[in-house]
Amino acid sequence: MINNLLDSLYNKDIQLLTINNQKIKLVYQKEKITTDLKNEIKENKQKIIERLQENDKAKQKGFNVYGHGELYEYRYGFESYLFIERLQNGLVAAWRANYPRGNSSKPYKKKTICPNSSFERAFKDATGFIDWLNKKK
C-alpha cells in the first residue's frame, strides 16, 4: 500500500522530504495534488516517514534503492550482490546471490541471510555481512 502511494506521488512529481524525522514536507505544483491525496498522505504519515528513513539508512550504507524501498541492492564483488526485499506478507527478506560472468539472470549460488523478518532485523543482518566483508579485506 505504501509503495502504491509513493509511486503515485512520484508519477505526479511530488517530492517528499522528512524534517527532523517527524514531519513530512511536500514539494509540488498546486495542480498536481488533490485533497484526497493529501488526506491519504496524512493517514499514512508515520509509515511514509518510516519508509523514507529506511531508504536513507540503506543509501548511507551503500545500497541502491529500487521501487521506493521495495528492493535494496548492494554489490560487494564482481557479480556478487546482497539484497533486501519486501515480501507480499509485509515482511522483509535479506539474501545474497552470485551470478556467473556474462549475461546470466540466474544465480549459481544463493544464500538467505534473514527470511521473513522486520526491515530492522534484515538490515542489521545484511549490514553485519557487509561489515564482516570489510573486516576481511
N, CA, C and O atoms as CSV, one atom per row, in Angstrom:
chain,resi,resn,atom,element,x,y,z
A,1,MET,N,N,0.813,-1.193,0.000
A,1,MET,CA,C,0.000,0.000,0.000
A,1,MET,C,C,0.861,1.262,0.000
A,1,MET,O,O,0.619,2.174,-0.791
A,2,ILE,N,N,1.850,1.322,0.868
A,2,ILE,CA,C,2.724,2.494,0.923
A,2,ILE,C,C,3.448,2.654,-0.411
A,2,ILE,O,O,3.621,3.768,-0.905
A,3,ASN,N,N,3.867,1.530,-0.986
A,3,ASN,CA,C,4.572,1.608,-2.254
A,3,ASN,C,C,3.689,2.196,-3.348
A,3,ASN,O,O,4.168,2.978,-4.170
A,4,ASN,N,N,2.413,1.835,-3.373
A,4,ASN,CA,C,1.488,2.392,-4.367
A,4,ASN,C,C,1.334,3.899,-4.182
A,4,ASN,O,O,1.307,4.651,-5.157
A,5,LEU,N,N,1.233,4.330,-2.939
A,5,LEU,CA,C,1.128,5.757,-2.650
A,5,LEU,C,C,2.398,6.482,-3.086
A,5,LEU,O,O,2.322,7.538,-3.714
A,6,LEU,N,N,3.554,5.931,-2.760
A,6,LEU,CA,C,4.816,6.558,-3.151
A,6,LEU,C,C,4.980,6.572,-4.674
A,6,LEU,O,O,5.504,7.540,-5.226
A,7,ASP,N,N,4.543,5.521,-5.352
A,7,ASP,CA,C,4.570,5.501,-6.823
A,7,ASP,C,C,3.691,6.616,-7.392
A,7,ASP,O,O,4.086,7.317,-8.324
A,8,SER,N,N,2.515,6.768,-6.827
A,8,SER,CA,C,1.585,7.800,-7.282
A,8,SER,C,C,2.184,9.196,-7.107
A,8,SER,O,O,2.085,10.036,-8.002
A,9,LEU,N,N,2.795,9.434,-5.967
A,9,LEU,CA,C,3.427,10.732,-5.713
A,9,LEU,C,C,4.580,10.975,-6.683
A,9,LEU,O,O,4.743,12.078,-7.204
A,10,TYR,N,N,5.370,9.943,-6.918
A,10,TYR,CA,C,6.497,10.048,-7.849
A,10,TYR,C,C,6.000,10.376,-9.257
A,10,TYR,O,O,6.560,11.237,-9.936
A,11,ASN,N,N,4.946,9.684,-9.687
A,11,ASN,CA,C,4.401,9.906,-11.030
A,11,ASN,C,C,3.814,11.299,-11.210
A,11,ASN,O,O,3.752,11.808,-12.328
A,12,LYS,N,N,3.380,11.919,-10.109
A,12,LYS,CA,C,2.840,13.280,-10.159
A,12,LYS,C,C,3.928,14.324,-9.881
A,12,LYS,O,O,3.640,15.516,-9.775
A,13,ASP,N,N,5.175,13.866,-9.765
A,13,ASP,CA,C,6.317,14.738,-9.499
A,13,ASP,C,C,6.162,15.489,-8.168
A,13,ASP,O,O,6.481,16.673,-8.059
A,14,ILE,N,N,5.664,14.763,-7.169
A,14,ILE,CA,C,5.520,15.326,-5.824
A,14,ILE,C,C,6.640,14.734,-4.970
A,14,ILE,O,O,6.734,13.518,-4.800
A,15,GLN,N,N,7.480,15.608,-4.440
A,15,GLN,CA,C,8.610,15.161,-3.631
A,15,GLN,C,C,8.242,15.170,-2.152
A,15,GLN,O,O,7.551,16.065,-1.665
A,16,LEU,N,N,8.722,14.154,-1.461
A,16,LEU,CA,C,8.528,14.055,-0.019
A,16,LEU,C,C,9.870,14.245,0.676
A,16,LEU,O,O,10.856,13.598,0.324
A,17,LEU,N,N,9.901,15.117,1.646
A,17,LEU,CA,C,11.105,15.333,2.434
A,17,LEU,C,C,10.735,15.171,3.902
A,17,LEU,O,O,9.667,15.612,4.327
A,18,THR,N,N,11.612,14.540,4.679
A,18,THR,CA,C,11.358,14.455,6.117
A,18,THR,C,C,12.129,15.568,6.809
A,18,THR,O,O,13.252,15.905,6.434
A,19,ILE,N,N,11.499,16.122,7.817
A,19,ILE,CA,C,12.106,17.186,8.618
A,19,ILE,C,C,12.202,16.683,10.045
A,19,ILE,O,O,11.191,16.338,10.656
A,20,ASN,N,N,13.404,16.641,10.576
A,20,ASN,CA,C,13.641,16.177,11.946
A,20,ASN,C,C,13.029,14.805,12.215
A,20,ASN,O,O,12.639,14.507,13.343
A,21,ASN,N,N,12.946,13.976,11.187
A,21,ASN,CA,C,12.434,12.609,11.293
A,21,ASN,C,C,11.012,12.514,11.832
A,21,ASN,O,O,10.585,11.432,12.235
A,22,GLN,N,N,10.269,13.621,11.849
A,22,GLN,CA,C,8.915,13.578,12.388
A,22,GLN,C,C,7.878,14.260,11.504
A,22,GLN,O,O,6.682,14.017,11.666
A,23,LYS,N,N,8.302,15.093,10.587
A,23,LYS,CA,C,7.371,15.812,9.724
A,23,LYS,C,C,7.694,15.513,8.267
A,23,LYS,O,O,8.834,15.220,7.906
A,24,ILE,N,N,6.660,15.596,7.444
A,24,ILE,CA,C,6.835,15.420,6.014
A,24,ILE,C,C,6.578,16.760,5.343
A,24,ILE,O,O,5.582,17.431,5.615
A,25,LYS,N,N,7.485,17.131,4.470
A,25,LYS,CA,C,7.294,18.337,3.671
A,25,LYS,C,C,7.061,17.884,2.237
A,25,LYS,O,O,7.800,17.054,1.707
A,26,LEU,N,N,6.025,18.441,1.616
A,26,LEU,CA,C,5.709,18.123,0.224
A,26,LEU,C,C,6.191,19.258,-0.661
A,26,LEU,O,O,5.988,20.431,-0.347
A,27,VAL,N,N,6.828,18.904,-1.766
A,27,VAL,CA,C,7.254,19.874,-2.762
A,27,VAL,C,C,6.520,19.495,-4.043
A,27,VAL,O,O,6.747,18.419,-4.596
A,28,TYR,N,N,5.629,20.390,-4.520
A,28,TYR,CA,C,4.788,20.065,-5.663
A,28,TYR,C,C,4.219,21.323,-6.302
A,28,TYR,O,O,4.282,22.413,-5.735
A,29,GLN,N,N,3.664,21.147,-7.492
A,29,GLN,CA,C,2.912,22.211,-8.151
A,29,GLN,C,C,1.453,22.038,-7.743
A,29,GLN,O,O,0.950,20.915,-7.703
A,30,LYS,N,N,0.776,23.131,-7.442
A,30,LYS,CA,C,-0.580,23.074,-6.882
A,30,LYS,C,C,-1.536,22.186,-7.661
A,30,LYS,O,O,-2.316,21.447,-7.062
A,31,GLU,N,N,-1.489,22.245,-8.968
A,31,GLU,CA,C,-2.457,21.495,-9.771
A,31,GLU,C,C,-2.211,19.989,-9.767
A,31,GLU,O,O,-3.029,19.233,-10.292
A,32,LYS,N,N,-1.115,19.546,-9.192
A,32,LYS,CA,C,-0.769,18.120,-9.204
A,32,LYS,C,C,-1.250,17.347,-7.989
A,32,LYS,O,O,-1.073,16.130,-7.933
A,33,ILE,N,N,-1.853,18.016,-7.013
A,33,ILE,CA,C,-2.265,17.312,-5.804
A,33,ILE,C,C,-3.742,17.579,-5.517
A,33,ILE,O,O,-4.242,18.684,-5.729
A,34,THR,N,N,-4.416,16.560,-5.037
A,34,THR,CA,C,-5.830,16.683,-4.699
A,34,THR,C,C,-5.996,16.599,-3.185
A,34,THR,O,O,-5.078,16.207,-2.464
A,35,THR,N,N,-7.166,16.969,-2.728
A,35,THR,CA,C,-7.468,16.871,-1.299
A,35,THR,C,C,-7.428,15.417,-0.847
A,35,THR,O,O,-6.940,15.114,0.241
A,36,ASP,N,N,-7.945,14.512,-1.689
A,36,ASP,CA,C,-7.910,13.080,-1.357
A,36,ASP,C,C,-6.484,12.582,-1.184
A,36,ASP,O,O,-6.196,11.817,-0.264
A,37,LEU,N,N,-5.594,13.015,-2.068
A,37,LEU,CA,C,-4.199,12.593,-1.982
A,37,LEU,C,C,-3.543,13.155,-0.725
A,37,LEU,O,O,-2.776,12.459,-0.059
A,38,LYS,N,N,-3.840,14.402,-0.400
A,38,LYS,CA,C,-3.312,14.992,0.840
A,38,LYS,C,C,-3.788,14.203,2.055
A,38,LYS,O,O,-3.020,13.947,2.982
A,39,ASN,N,N,-5.064,13.819,2.040
A,39,ASN,CA,C,-5.616,13.045,3.159
A,39,ASN,C,C,-4.959,11.673,3.256
A,39,ASN,O,O,-4.687,11.188,4.354
A,40,GLU,N,N,-4.706,11.053,2.119
A,40,GLU,CA,C,-4.044,9.747,2.123
A,40,GLU,C,C,-2.627,9.858,2.691
A,40,GLU,O,O,-2.169,8.975,3.415
A,41,ILE,N,N,-1.951,10.933,2.359
A,41,ILE,CA,C,-0.609,11.173,2.905
A,41,ILE,C,C,-0.691,11.351,4.418
A,41,ILE,O,O,0.121,10.790,5.153
A,42,LYS,N,N,-1.660,12.123,4.883
A,42,LYS,CA,C,-1.828,12.341,6.330
A,42,LYS,C,C,-2.120,11.030,7.051
A,42,LYS,O,O,-1.568,10.773,8.121
A,43,GLU,N,N,-2.988,10.195,6.468
A,43,GLU,CA,C,-3.351,8.919,7.079
A,43,GLU,C,C,-2.160,7.970,7.192
A,43,GLU,O,O,-2.081,7.164,8.119
A,44,ASN,N,N,-1.245,8.076,6.244
A,44,ASN,CA,C,-0.100,7.161,6.195
A,44,ASN,C,C,1.215,7.838,6.564
A,44,ASN,O,O,2.292,7.331,6.253
A,45,LYS,N,N,1.120,8.971,7.221
A,45,LYS,CA,C,2.300,9.779,7.543
A,45,LYS,C,C,3.400,8.972,8.226
A,45,LYS,O,O,4.556,9.025,7.805
A,46,GLN,N,N,3.059,8.237,9.261
A,46,GLN,CA,C,4.079,7.513,10.026
A,46,GLN,C,C,4.748,6.433,9.172
A,46,GLN,O,O,5.963,6.250,9.243
A,47,LYS,N,N,3.970,5.728,8.379
A,47,LYS,CA,C,4.532,4.691,7.507
A,47,LYS,C,C,5.431,5.296,6.433
A,47,LYS,O,O,6.462,4.723,6.081
A,48,ILE,N,N,5.034,6.454,5.919
A,48,ILE,CA,C,5.848,7.134,4.903
A,48,ILE,C,C,7.172,7.567,5.512
A,48,ILE,O,O,8.231,7.349,4.923
A,49,ILE,N,N,7.118,8.177,6.682
A,49,ILE,CA,C,8.345,8.626,7.359
A,49,ILE,C,C,9.259,7.432,7.615
A,49,ILE,O,O,10.465,7.504,7.381
A,50,GLU,N,N,8.678,6.335,8.097
A,50,GLU,CA,C,9.457,5.127,8.364
A,50,GLU,C,C,10.141,4.618,7.091
A,50,GLU,O,O,11.320,4.265,7.122
A,51,ARG,N,N,9.412,4.578,5.981
A,51,ARG,CA,C,9.991,4.100,4.721
A,51,ARG,C,C,11.101,5.028,4.234
A,51,ARG,O,O,12.146,4.558,3.784
A,52,LEU,N,N,10.885,6.339,4.319
A,52,LEU,CA,C,11.915,7.285,3.903
A,52,LEU,C,C,13.175,7.148,4.757
A,52,LEU,O,O,14.290,7.246,4.244
A,53,GLN,N,N,12.997,6.924,6.049
A,53,GLN,CA,C,14.145,6.726,6.942
A,53,GLN,C,C,14.882,5.438,6.596
A,53,GLN,O,O,16.113,5.411,6.588
A,54,GLU,N,N,14.138,4.370,6.309
A,54,GLU,CA,C,14.769,3.104,5.922
A,54,GLU,C,C,15.550,3.272,4.627
A,54,GLU,O,O,16.666,2.767,4.498
A,55,ASN,N,N,14.967,3.977,3.674
A,55,ASN,CA,C,15.658,4.207,2.403
A,55,ASN,C,C,16.940,5.013,2.606
A,55,ASN,O,O,17.970,4.708,2.004
A,56,ASP,N,N,16.877,6.032,3.446
A,56,ASP,CA,C,18.067,6.845,3.726
A,56,ASP,C,C,19.157,6.018,4.403
A,56,ASP,O,O,20.336,6.135,4.068
A,57,LYS,N,N,18.752,5.182,5.358
A,57,LYS,CA,C,19.710,4.312,6.048
A,57,LYS,C,C,20.412,3.382,5.062
A,57,LYS,O,O,21.629,3.203,5.114
A,58,ALA,N,N,19.635,2.803,4.176
A,58,ALA,CA,C,20.187,1.880,3.187
A,58,ALA,C,C,21.135,2.611,2.237
A,58,ALA,O,O,22.205,2.092,1.918
A,59,LYS,N,N,20.767,3.784,1.788
A,59,LYS,CA,C,21.632,4.562,0.892
A,59,LYS,C,C,22.944,4.917,1.576
A,59,LYS,O,O,24.005,4.855,0.956
A,60,GLN,N,N,22.878,5.289,2.852
A,60,GLN,CA,C,24.085,5.642,3.593
A,60,GLN,C,C,25.039,4.462,3.705
A,60,GLN,O,O,26.253,4.655,3.766
A,61,LYS,N,N,24.514,3.255,3.734
A,61,LYS,CA,C,25.353,2.061,3.834
A,61,LYS,C,C,25.873,1.623,2.465
A,61,LYS,O,O,26.748,0.760,2.386
A,62,GLY,N,N,25.344,2.210,1.383
A,62,GLY,CA,C,25.824,1.896,0.045
A,62,GLY,C,C,24.867,1.086,-0.814
A,62,GLY,O,O,25.235,0.657,-1.907
A,63,PHE,N,N,23.645,0.868,-0.340
A,63,PHE,CA,C,22.643,0.136,-1.109
A,63,PHE,C,C,22.043,1.026,-2.195
A,63,PHE,O,O,21.894,2.233,-2.002
A,64,ASN,N,N,21.704,0.437,-3.318
A,64,ASN,CA,C,20.847,1.084,-4.303
A,64,ASN,C,C,19.421,0.775,-3.879
A,64,ASN,O,O,19.125,-0.343,-3.459
A,65,VAL,N,N,18.537,1.758,-3.987
A,65,VAL,CA,C,17.149,1.592,-3.569
A,65,VAL,C,C,16.267,1.608,-4.812
A,65,VAL,O,O,16.330,2.537,-5.617
A,66,TYR,N,N,15.452,0.579,-4.959
A,66,TYR,CA,C,14.553,0.461,-6.108
A,66,TYR,C,C,13.109,0.415,-5.646
A,66,TYR,O,O,12.796,-0.098,-4.572
A,67,GLY,N,N,12.231,0.964,-6.485
A,67,GLY,CA,C,10.800,0.889,-6.200
A,67,GLY,C,C,10.409,1.510,-4.878
A,67,GLY,O,O,9.550,0.977,-4.175
A,68,HIS,N,N,11.021,2.624,-4.526
A,68,HIS,CA,C,10.706,3.351,-3.287
A,68,HIS,C,C,10.880,2.485,-2.049
A,68,HIS,O,O,10.176,2.661,-1.055
A,69,GLY,N,N,11.820,1.550,-2.112
A,69,GLY,CA,C,12.108,0.728,-0.943
A,69,GLY,C,C,11.533,-0.669,-1.016
A,69,GLY,O,O,11.456,-1.354,0.004
A,70,GLU,N,N,11.131,-1.108,-2.186
A,70,GLU,CA,C,10.671,-2.491,-2.343
A,70,GLU,C,C,11.857,-3.443,-2.449
A,70,GLU,O,O,11.767,-4.603,-2.046
A,71,LEU,N,N,12.969,-2.949,-2.993
A,71,LEU,CA,C,14.173,-3.767,-3.150
A,71,LEU,C,C,15.400,-2.899,-2.923
A,71,LEU,O,O,15.488,-1.773,-3.411
A,72,TYR,N,N,16.346,-3.452,-2.169
A,72,TYR,CA,C,17.630,-2.798,-1.907
A,72,TYR,C,C,18.719,-3.731,-2.428
A,72,TYR,O,O,18.661,-4.944,-2.229
A,73,GLU,N,N,19.710,-3.148,-3.096
A,73,GLU,CA,C,20.772,-3.958,-3.702
A,73,GLU,C,C,22.130,-3.387,-3.310
A,73,GLU,O,O,22.364,-2.181,-3.388
A,74,TYR,N,N,23.007,-4.271,-2.894
A,74,TYR,CA,C,24.378,-3.893,-2.538
A,74,TYR,C,C,25.320,-4.810,-3.299
A,74,TYR,O,O,25.262,-6.030,-3.147
A,75,ARG,N,N,26.177,-4.234,-4.108
A,75,ARG,CA,C,27.143,-5.042,-4.865
A,75,ARG,C,C,28.433,-5.108,-4.064
A,75,ARG,O,O,29.033,-4.080,-3.748
A,76,TYR,N,N,28.857,-6.326,-3.740
A,76,TYR,CA,C,30.060,-6.470,-2.919
A,76,TYR,C,C,31.197,-7.188,-3.635
A,76,TYR,O,O,32.249,-7.429,-3.042
A,77,GLY,N,N,30.999,-7.522,-4.876
A,77,GLY,CA,C,32.037,-8.164,-5.661
A,77,GLY,C,C,31.577,-8.271,-7.095
A,77,GLY,O,O,30.463,-7.870,-7.430
A,78,PHE,N,N,32.437,-8.813,-7.946
A,78,PHE,CA,C,32.065,-8.985,-9.342
A,78,PHE,C,C,30.916,-9.980,-9.426
A,78,PHE,O,O,31.073,-11.156,-9.097
A,79,GLU,N,N,29.760,-9.495,-9.869
A,79,GLU,CA,C,28.549,-10.320,-9.997
A,79,GLU,C,C,28.110,-10.944,-8.667
A,79,GLU,O,O,27.512,-12.020,-8.647
A,80,SER,N,N,28.412,-10.260,-7.560
A,80,SER,CA,C,28.009,-10.713,-6.224
A,80,SER,C,C,27.180,-9.612,-5.571
A,80,SER,O,O,27.633,-8.475,-5.435
A,81,TYR,N,N,25.979,-9.957,-5.174
A,81,TYR,CA,C,25.038,-8.961,-4.677
A,81,TYR,C,C,24.380,-9.403,-3.371
A,81,TYR,O,O,24.199,-10.590,-3.100
A,82,LEU,N,N,24.038,-8.405,-2.588
A,82,LEU,CA,C,23.283,-8.586,-1.360
A,82,LEU,C,C,21.967,-7.838,-1.561
A,82,LEU,O,O,21.965,-6.678,-1.976
A,83,PHE,N,N,20.858,-8.495,-1.270
A,83,PHE,CA,C,19.540,-7.900,-1.480
A,83,PHE,C,C,18.738,-7.874,-0.189
A,83,PHE,O,O,18.857,-8.763,0.653
A,84,ILE,N,N,17.929,-6.851,-0.053
A,84,ILE,CA,C,16.880,-6.808,0.955
A,84,ILE,C,C,15.608,-6.555,0.163
A,84,ILE,O,O,15.504,-5.585,-0.588
A,85,GLU,N,N,14.645,-7.447,0.347
A,85,GLU,CA,C,13.437,-7.390,-0.478
A,85,GLU,C,C,12.185,-7.431,0.393
A,85,GLU,O,O,12.088,-8.237,1.318
A,86,ARG,N,N,11.239,-6.562,0.092
A,86,ARG,CA,C,9.951,-6.584,0.789
A,86,ARG,C,C,9.095,-7.677,0.174
A,86,ARG,O,O,9.009,-7.805,-1.048
A,87,LEU,N,N,8.470,-8.456,1.027
A,87,LEU,CA,C,7.657,-9.583,0.590
A,87,LEU,C,C,6.176,-9.206,0.587
A,87,LEU,O,O,5.787,-8.193,1.168
A,88,GLN,N,N,5.359,-10.020,-0.066
A,88,GLN,CA,C,3.911,-9.772,-0.151
A,88,GLN,C,C,3.240,-9.754,1.219
A,88,GLN,O,O,2.235,-9.069,1.407
A,89,ASN,N,N,3.782,-10.495,2.168
A,89,ASN,CA,C,3.170,-10.593,3.502
A,89,ASN,C,C,3.517,-9.409,4.415
A,89,ASN,O,O,3.154,-9.405,5.591
A,90,GLY,N,N,4.223,-8.401,3.871
A,90,GLY,CA,C,4.580,-7.227,4.654
A,90,GLY,C,C,5.908,-7.352,5.379
A,90,GLY,O,O,6.390,-6.385,5.970
A,91,LEU,N,N,6.502,-8.543,5.337
A,91,LEU,CA,C,7.804,-8.745,5.969
A,91,LEU,C,C,8.911,-8.534,4.946
A,91,LEU,O,O,8.654,-8.190,3.793
A,92,VAL,N,N,10.139,-8.745,5.386
A,92,VAL,CA,C,11.313,-8.480,4.555
A,92,VAL,C,C,12.238,-9.689,4.600
A,92,VAL,O,O,12.304,-10.396,5.605
A,93,ALA,N,N,12.949,-9.917,3.504
A,93,ALA,CA,C,13.954,-10.981,3.456
A,93,ALA,C,C,15.269,-10.386,2.969
A,93,ALA,O,O,15.287,-9.514,2.100
A,94,ALA,N,N,16.361,-10.867,3.539
A,94,ALA,CA,C,17.696,-10.474,3.084
A,94,ALA,C,C,18.372,-11.722,2.534
A,94,ALA,O,O,18.316,-12.789,3.146
A,95,TRP,N,N,19.009,-11.584,1.379
A,95,TRP,CA,C,19.675,-12.715,0.757
A,95,TRP,C,C,20.796,-12.206,-0.145
A,95,TRP,O,O,20.827,-11.043,-0.546
A,96,ARG,N,N,21.698,-13.109,-0.441
A,96,ARG,CA,C,22.791,-12.756,-1.344
A,96,ARG,C,C,22.849,-13.764,-2.479
A,96,ARG,O,O,22.421,-14.910,-2.344
A,97,ALA,N,N,23.392,-13.305,-3.600
A,97,ALA,CA,C,23.444,-14.158,-4.786
A,97,ALA,C,C,24.715,-13.864,-5.574
A,97,ALA,O,O,25.172,-12.724,-5.660
A,98,ASN,N,N,25.265,-14.918,-6.140
A,98,ASN,CA,C,26.430,-14.818,-7.005
A,98,ASN,C,C,26.014,-15.280,-8.396
A,98,ASN,O,O,25.405,-16.338,-8.557
A,99,TYR,N,N,26.347,-14.483,-9.386
A,99,TYR,CA,C,25.973,-14.778,-10.768
A,99,TYR,C,C,27.206,-15.125,-11.585
A,99,TYR,O,O,28.287,-14.591,-11.335
A,100,PRO,N,N,27.054,-16.017,-12.560
A,100,PRO,CA,C,28.195,-16.330,-13.424
A,100,PRO,C,C,28.530,-15.131,-14.305
A,100,PRO,O,O,27.668,-14.301,-14.594
A,101,ARG,N,N,29.775,-15.049,-14.725
A,101,ARG,CA,C,30.176,-13.960,-15.618
A,101,ARG,C,C,29.379,-14.060,-16.907
A,101,ARG,O,O,29.100,-15.153,-17.401
A,102,GLY,N,N,29.024,-12.924,-17.431
A,102,GLY,CA,C,28.237,-12.892,-18.654
A,102,GLY,C,C,26.854,-12.341,-18.380
A,102,GLY,O,O,26.642,-11.597,-17.422
A,103,ASN,N,N,25.932,-12.708,-19.218
A,103,ASN,CA,C,24.578,-12.163,-19.121
A,103,ASN,C,C,23.578,-13.134,-18.513
A,103,ASN,O,O,22.447,-13.217,-18.991
A,104,SER,N,N,23.941,-13.839,-17.517
A,104,SER,CA,C,23.023,-14.784,-16.897
A,104,SER,C,C,22.171,-14.073,-15.855
A,104,SER,O,O,22.684,-13.313,-15.033
A,105,SER,N,N,20.880,-14.323,-15.894
A,105,SER,CA,C,19.997,-13.728,-14.902
A,105,SER,C,C,19.708,-14.699,-13.760
A,105,SER,O,O,18.971,-14.372,-12.830
A,106,LYS,N,N,20.285,-15.878,-13.834
A,106,LYS,CA,C,20.073,-16.894,-12.806
A,106,LYS,C,C,21.362,-17.080,-11.999
A,106,LYS,O,O,22.417,-17.365,-12.566
A,107,PRO,N,N,21.272,-16.915,-10.664
A,107,PRO,CA,C,22.489,-17.069,-9.855
A,107,PRO,C,C,22.909,-18.534,-9.759
A,107,PRO,O,O,22.073,-19.438,-9.774
A,108,TYR,N,N,24.225,-18.750,-9.659
A,108,TYR,CA,C,24.712,-20.110,-9.440
A,108,TYR,C,C,24.791,-20.421,-7.951
A,108,TYR,O,O,24.910,-21.581,-7.557
A,109,LYS,N,N,24.723,-19.374,-7.122
A,109,LYS,CA,C,24.762,-19.566,-5.674
A,109,LYS,C,C,23.856,-18.514,-5.037
A,109,LYS,O,O,23.930,-17.328,-5.358
A,110,LYS,N,N,23.007,-18.976,-4.132
A,110,LYS,CA,C,22.087,-18.071,-3.452
A,110,LYS,C,C,22.005,-18.489,-1.990
A,110,LYS,O,O,21.874,-19.673,-1.683
A,111,LYS,N,N,22.084,-17.506,-1.085
A,111,LYS,CA,C,22.044,-17.807,0.345
A,111,LYS,C,C,21.118,-16.807,1.028
A,111,LYS,O,O,21.282,-15.596,0.884
A,112,THR,N,N,20.161,-17.319,1.761
A,112,THR,CA,C,19.260,-16.469,2.537
A,112,THR,C,C,19.955,-16.092,3.833
A,112,THR,O,O,20.479,-16.947,4.546
A,113,ILE,N,N,19.950,-14.818,4.123
A,113,ILE,CA,C,20.568,-14.313,5.345
A,113,ILE,C,C,19.533,-14.141,6.440
A,113,ILE,O,O,19.778,-14.462,7.603
A,114,CYS,N,N,18.371,-13.631,6.052
A,114,CYS,CA,C,17.324,-13.371,7.037
A,114,CYS,C,C,15.956,-13.473,6.355
A,114,CYS,O,O,15.566,-12.563,5.623
A,115,PRO,N,N,15.227,-14.567,6.585
A,115,PRO,CA,C,13.912,-14.713,5.949
A,115,PRO,C,C,12.788,-14.127,6.816
A,115,PRO,O,O,12.874,-14.140,8.044
A,116,ASN,N,N,11.765,-13.629,6.184
A,116,ASN,CA,C,10.521,-13.222,6.874
A,116,ASN,C,C,10.729,-12.490,8.191
A,116,ASN,O,O,10.402,-13.014,9.256
A,117,SER,N,N,11.264,-11.298,8.120
A,117,SER,CA,C,11.504,-10.540,9.351
A,117,SER,C,C,11.153,-9.079,9.131
A,117,SER,O,O,10.682,-8.689,8.063
A,118,SER,N,N,11.389,-8.287,10.150
A,118,SER,CA,C,11.198,-6.840,10.044
A,118,SER,C,C,12.340,-6.251,9.215
A,118,SER,O,O,13.377,-6.889,9.032
A,119,PHE,N,N,12.142,-5.038,8.720
A,119,PHE,CA,C,13.216,-4.377,7.984
A,119,PHE,C,C,14.430,-4.203,8.884
A,119,PHE,O,O,15.562,-4.438,8.463
A,120,GLU,N,N,14.191,-3.791,10.123
A,120,GLU,CA,C,15.303,-3.559,11.054
A,120,GLU,C,C,16.181,-4.794,11.201
A,120,GLU,O,O,17.407,-4.701,11.144
A,121,ARG,N,N,15.558,-5.943,11.389
A,121,ARG,CA,C,16.311,-7.185,11.578
A,121,ARG,C,C,17.073,-7.570,10.314
A,121,ARG,O,O,18.249,-7.928,10.380
A,122,ALA,N,N,16.403,-7.498,9.163
A,122,ALA,CA,C,17.048,-7.851,7.899
A,122,ALA,C,C,18.190,-6.888,7.601
A,122,ALA,O,O,19.251,-7.309,7.139
A,123,PHE,N,N,17.982,-5.606,7.859
A,123,PHE,CA,C,19.026,-4.613,7.610
A,123,PHE,C,C,20.218,-4.850,8.525
A,123,PHE,O,O,21.368,-4.744,8.099
A,124,LYS,N,N,19.940,-5.170,9.776
A,124,LYS,CA,C,21.019,-5.449,10.734
A,124,LYS,C,C,21.841,-6.657,10.282
A,124,LYS,O,O,23.071,-6.615,10.310
A,125,ASP,N,N,21.174,-7.722,9.870
A,125,ASP,CA,C,21.887,-8.918,9.407
A,125,ASP,C,C,22.656,-8.648,8.116
A,125,ASP,O,O,23.785,-9.111,7.956
A,126,ALA,N,N,22.050,-7.901,7.200
A,126,ALA,CA,C,22.708,-7.588,5.925
A,126,ALA,C,C,23.935,-6.699,6.151
A,126,ALA,O,O,24.992,-6.936,5.567
A,127,THR,N,N,23.792,-5.686,6.992
A,127,THR,CA,C,24.935,-4.804,7.241
A,127,THR,C,C,26.005,-5.517,8.063
A,127,THR,O,O,27.186,-5.183,7.974
A,128,GLY,N,N,25.590,-6.498,8.862
A,128,GLY,CA,C,26.575,-7.327,9.570
A,128,GLY,C,C,27.440,-8.092,8.581
A,128,GLY,O,O,28.648,-8.227,8.775
A,129,PHE,N,N,26.819,-8.589,7.522
A,129,PHE,CA,C,27.567,-9.279,6.467
A,129,PHE,C,C,28.524,-8.311,5.771
A,129,PHE,O,O,29.672,-8.660,5.495
A,130,ILE,N,N,28.055,-7.104,5.490
A,130,ILE,CA,C,28.907,-6.088,4.849
A,130,ILE,C,C,30.088,-5.744,5.753
A,130,ILE,O,O,31.226,-5.658,5.290
A,131,ASP,N,N,29.817,-5.549,7.030
A,131,ASP,CA,C,30.896,-5.226,7.975
A,131,ASP,C,C,31.902,-6.375,8.064
A,131,ASP,O,O,33.107,-6.136,8.141
A,132,TRP,N,N,31.422,-7.607,8.055
A,132,TRP,CA,C,32.299,-8.778,8.069
A,132,TRP,C,C,33.190,-8.808,6.821
A,132,TRP,O,O,34.382,-9.100,6.909
A,133,LEU,N,N,32.601,-8.504,5.665
A,133,LEU,CA,C,33.390,-8.454,4.428
A,133,LEU,C,C,34.475,-7.385,4.508
A,133,LEU,O,O,35.613,-7.616,4.100
A,134,ASN,N,N,34.120,-6.220,5.034
A,134,ASN,CA,C,35.072,-5.111,5.126
A,134,ASN,C,C,36.221,-5.444,6.094
A,134,ASN,O,O,37.362,-5.054,5.845
A,135,LYS,N,N,35.938,-6.150,7.175
A,135,LYS,CA,C,36.987,-6.567,8.103
A,135,LYS,C,C,37.921,-7.573,7.441
A,135,LYS,O,O,39.133,-7.560,7.655
A,136,LYS,N,N,37.332,-8.433,6.641
A,136,LYS,CA,C,38.089,-9.472,5.957
A,136,LYS,C,C,39.097,-8.885,4.963
A,136,LYS,O,O,40.164,-9.454,4.736
A,137,LYS,N,N,38.743,-7.751,4.381
A,137,LYS,CA,C,39.629,-7.094,3.408
A,137,LYS,C,C,40.755,-6.487,4.105
A,137,LYS,O,O,41.620,-5.883,3.471
